[in-house]
């Protein structure tokens, strides 16, 4: 099956670099290129190198738009049956592996490994197999293949069996669960997850902490030693400073700043109100509700902040096929509304919540931020923590969860919180709002430098180099 004709570099991920929308009125298809580390990372490759990106067509827009839009050079969209995709993506990837790595189970959200899960697992295997087959077809002899994330943990071993000549890397963008939590998975499934990844020449993670957790799981589940000789790599991903600085000063961002300033308003003494900004997908692991509760406690504990501060919270819908995500979205809205009802005054809306995804408005909020609130329960990295200090006009204080991967690089200059500790987070917000301007400026400078030290192009090229030497 090997071919000298195929691509030398291949990327595989559930979501691809492009999505399509169909204008029903005109029948026109618009293709939108996504952002994210992989898209900008891949731009470091010579376009003539003929890299190929294998992804699922589902999630790339409605079916008709995708069918007619397909044809993007260098992108191969797999037409995986909807029921297989649903079980693999919603069932195994997002409801099981995501929950294990982010330690999200809590009563009544309990792990469930009965017949339904076993059927979903079979779909997950088939989904991974579709990727492995497509990669095997597309790859030239000895090509480098970079397989991404928890959607595709079985694909490395499957591909290895089809094409022993390839150099295969797997990259986890999530945290890796600690061993006792990982072993919630049935033993045979846990073993398949690990040995699937160990089919790669190199298994890479965003931080040393997640890499060590993976190694420990291998020892506990599969026996001592990484059996296949797979190398372990760590590649932190940073923010793209040049792109962000330029994009944040375009006209659409300026226009959104005007609108946001209007919503934020001025304090009784006539100065602009202070802002605590967060930008997330509405995602259980992001801990948005506890962030709101901490803000509410700040208004209780430190009433002098009333009328003088606004919590700007952007919570963009995510994974709405899952009931637990829909309920979480509703809970975020309910708590924000409750705070506004209880504390708001005719001229002051304590929480400005936006749920419609708008990148230009996110950048506008970054520029206005006095405090950046990033308090996930667990997070592979969290790029918002790295982006906001780069973009904020006046410098912002970062309140950061110690459970975010970004903590390893930013912990020294952030105010660090335990994400479950609402009172502690309220105190951290008070400390952040009260920080003297010169200290805040110094810290912002160091945060921006640390957060941009590993731009996406370098992150991507380092992985390729790591694979060459594997
Ligand atoms: C996390 C994962 C990514 C995923 C993203 C969005 O960051 O690591 O692989 O693309 O969430 O999730 P979604 O389910 O919307 O693709």
Boltz pocket constraint, residues with backbone or C-beta under 6 A from the ligand:
constraints:
  - pocket:
      binder: B
      contacts: [[A, 15], [A, 94], [A, 149], [A, 173], [A, 174], [A, 318], [A, 319]]
      max_distance: 6.0
